[in-house]
Amino acid sequence: MLEQLLFGIEVALNGLMTGVLYALVALGFVLIFKASGVFNYAQGVMALFAALTLVGFQNGQIPFAHLINAVLGTNVHHFGWHLPALLSVVMALASMVLLAVIVERLMLKYLINQEPVILFMATIGLAYFLEGFGDMMWGSEVKKLDIGLPVGPSDSIESFTYDLFGYGFFIDRLDIVAAIVAALLVVTLTVFSQYSKIGRALRAVADDHQAALSVGISLRFIWVVVWSIAGFVALVAGIMWGAKSGVQFSLSLIALKALPVLMLGGFTSIPGAIVGGLIIGVGEKLFDFLLGPIIGGATENWFAYVLALLFLVFRPQGLFGERIIERV
Amino acid sequence: MKFKKMIFAMLIAGFAAPAAMADLFVPWLAYRTGPYSPGGIPVADGFSDYMTLLNERDGGIGGEMIVVEECETAYNTQKGVECYEATKGKGALVYSPLSTGITYQLIPKATADGIPIHSMGYGRTAAADGTVFSHVFNFPAHYWDGASIAVNHILDLNEGDIKGKKIVLVYHNSAYGKEPIATLELLADKYEYELMLVPVDHPGQEQKAQWLQIRREKPDYILMWGWGVMNSVAINEAANIRFPMENFIGVWWSGSEADVLPAADRSNGYKALAINRLGVDYPAMDDMKKYVLDAGLAAGNGDQVGTVLYMRGVYGALLITEAIRVAQKMHGVTDITPEMMRDGLENLVITEELMTELGFPNFGPSFAVTCENHGGEGIGYVQQWNAKDQEWTIISEAIQSEKEIIDKQIADASAAYAEENNIQRRCL
């Protein structure tokens, strides 16, 4: 019985860690939605693209090598260098900023004052474009991501809990790093959003495009800023998930894990994304632990959505979302 | 105006005419996009490149050129069915769906249309019974063979006694992943091992709950029926819980380079089943280099050549092209029809002499397809990953599945299918 309880606690702790990873993806959605009212369908693909770009730079891969070889009849694949991890991260981040500028120049600037659904549709198009573009640029084979992050179980936690309870808890060291990074991100983004000039401008733009323009806020600049930050968050999420599974197309599907987190935490709250992620992470793990054996297991995919739907019934704006007030 | 009409007429003619009525038309339901593309690409490349080799080196088969037309399914069952519908009218000789889900959907359609399906090493497993499944072939081995081969390997490691051992099956929660369960349960009754089932939902990016459970259960062996990202995440998680990799055995779809590379050194010693041997040290692969790769005619960019899944694609193409030869010989024509192709598949005999003649000595097992047996002999191998050398090596001799158990299982499952679909048995 005690062992069962301890195992339950271990499952819950790992659920919290997984929840942090879900929250990392959800954060990117929240940032863009908060600042521009756009639900960015491409956020998952941005995580994939960012991770592909990071590995590509690090391994000295020649972008569009397949295309170049097919057109010119050459046989080039690599520059022959292997960049340090930090430099590769910085270069990948610069690429995400460049992507933000391009998205603004070629897509968003034509959609100012359009209905949110139009912007949403545009991000669907962007997602499909980025999927193909990333494949063409870096290839679709599975890539190993190695930037020196710790992997494997934490021995100290295992031995500490074994000494304490006679049961060694398993906690992945990568998950601990992800939790620390997520905490730093949330604090930084919250402070940035609440107290910086640009942060206040972001919120003004989110409330009303035209009103923000009338007081001299450059909508286009704000969009570049917010998509760049979302690109940065996507890069962090891509690194954390990519370190577990390798960088491959499936990374883009992690967006599916972020949707219930957003429904639960609210689309406009940074702390909401974190709390939502934690609730989903713990909830799905405990549900699978308690009821999985009875109903055949593999409950994680649907349970998150059922939980989110329950929240929608009682609190449509999510736990931390802004209350919807429509005046007629 | 006249010019416009002419262009329009040409376009209509182009779209309406069958793609290649005089050629041997072999559609390939590919998935070069989507979450399973890292597996789909090398198989498609190997399949296409072998066909190109025969065209370039031999002028096709019996003087008829082979035309491979890829249709992208993204491993999506609905798209797979659409691809079938879009290509079957072009004179398709045989389909290789490379997906158990698509195969399940195509079995009744293709049977009604008289077009054979070759589901090499995947489901539907019961289709090995040719008396019920007239147009489906899953030689040289199927999932129930795979389950038995894996258990036989574990028996070999334990001097034939696995009573009381705990074996976990981690499986993709789909028609594919569920295929080995019944066989493993039957074998558990026979050998008195304890079987534990752990499903993983698509795509398998997050498996923490499953591996915590496995860690707690402390199994002796883990078997895996996974595909795509599920494989690499599972291998990573197994390493996390410090499970001995040499006791972790995947099916042949869980044993490619893409599955083990993300876990780097920690995947060292991981095992998987194989239905053919590995590598490029075969005379035919020298020809492949000369006539296809160096000539710039490869289907991909050449970086998959020699990988496990590329060679499986080559092997699949080899079996299909040999069946085409059999069909041409049986019917005395080179321009064969799908029904003739079915006959060719049903009378295919692969011997070591033939494999040597084709430039692939000791590459795959010898077997004979018959009217009753569309599944082959059920022979497989075990391969093991060497992380230091970054290569897979075959570590076992050919392992035979337990035919007396599996044949009964196939007979029961196909009888149920026949009754359900009111099918008259053949070959009687």
Chai-1 contact restraints between the chains, C-beta under 6 A:
chainA,res_idxA,chainB,res_idxB,connection_type,confidence,min_distance_angstrom,max_distance_angstrom,comment,restraint_id
A,F7,B,R216,contact,1.0,0.0,6.0,A-B,restraint_1
A,V11,B,L212,contact,1.0,0.0,6.0,A-B,restraint_2
A,N14,B,K208,contact,1.0,0.0,6.0,A-B,restraint_3
A,T18,B,K208,contact,1.0,0.0,6.0,A-B,restraint_4
A,H66,B,N301,contact,1.0,0.0,6.0,A-B,restraint_5
A,S140,B,S37,contact,1.0,0.0,6.0,A-B,restraint_6
A,E141,B,P38,contact,1.0,0.0,6.0,A-B,restraint_7
A,V142,B,P38,contact,1.0,0.0,6.0,A-B,restraint_8
A,V142,B,A258,contact,1.0,0.0,6.0,A-B,restraint_9
A,K144,B,L261,contact,1.0,0.0,6.0,A-B,restraint_10
A,K144,B,P262,contact,1.0,0.0,6.0,A-B,restraint_11
A,G152,B,N240,contact,1.0,0.0,6.0,A-B,restraint_12
A,P153,B,N240,contact,1.0,0.0,6.0,A-B,restraint_13
A,F170,B,R215,contact,1.0,0.0,6.0,A-B,restraint_14
A,D172,B,N240,contact,1.0,0.0,6.0,A-B,restraint_15
A,K244,B,N236,contact,1.0,0.0,6.0,A-B,restraint_16
A,S245,B,Q205,contact,1.0,0.0,6.0,A-B,restraint_17
A,S245,B,V229,contact,1.0,0.0,6.0,A-B,restraint_18
A,S245,B,S232,contact,1.0,0.0,6.0,A-B,restraint_19
A,S245,B,V233,contact,1.0,0.0,6.0,A-B,restraint_20
A,S245,B,P262,contact,1.0,0.0,6.0,A-B,restraint_21
A,G246,B,S232,contact,1.0,0.0,6.0,A-B,restraint_22
A,G246,B,P262,contact,1.0,0.0,6.0,A-B,restraint_23
A,Q248,B,P38,contact,1.0,0.0,6.0,A-B,restraint_24
A,Q248,B,V229,contact,1.0,0.0,6.0,A-B,restraint_25
A,F249,B,P35,contact,1.0,0.0,6.0,A-B,restraint_26
A,F249,B,S37,contact,1.0,0.0,6.0,A-B,restraint_27
A,S250,B,P35,contact,1.0,0.0,6.0,A-B,restraint_28
A,S250,B,P203,contact,1.0,0.0,6.0,A-B,restraint_29
A,S250,B,Q205,contact,1.0,0.0,6.0,A-B,restraint_30
A,S250,B,V229,contact,1.0,0.0,6.0,A-B,restraint_31
A,L253,B,P203,contact,1.0,0.0,6.0,A-B,restraint_32
A,K285,B,A209,contact,1.0,0.0,6.0,A-B,restraint_33
A,D288,B,A209,contact,1.0,0.0,6.0,A-B,restraint_34
A,G297,B,P199,contact,1.0,0.0,6.0,A-B,restraint_35
A,A298,B,N173,contact,1.0,0.0,6.0,A-B,restraint_36
A,A298,B,P199,contact,1.0,0.0,6.0,A-B,restraint_37
A,A298,B,D201,contact,1.0,0.0,6.0,A-B,restraint_38
A,N301,B,D201,contact,1.0,0.0,6.0,A-B,restraint_39
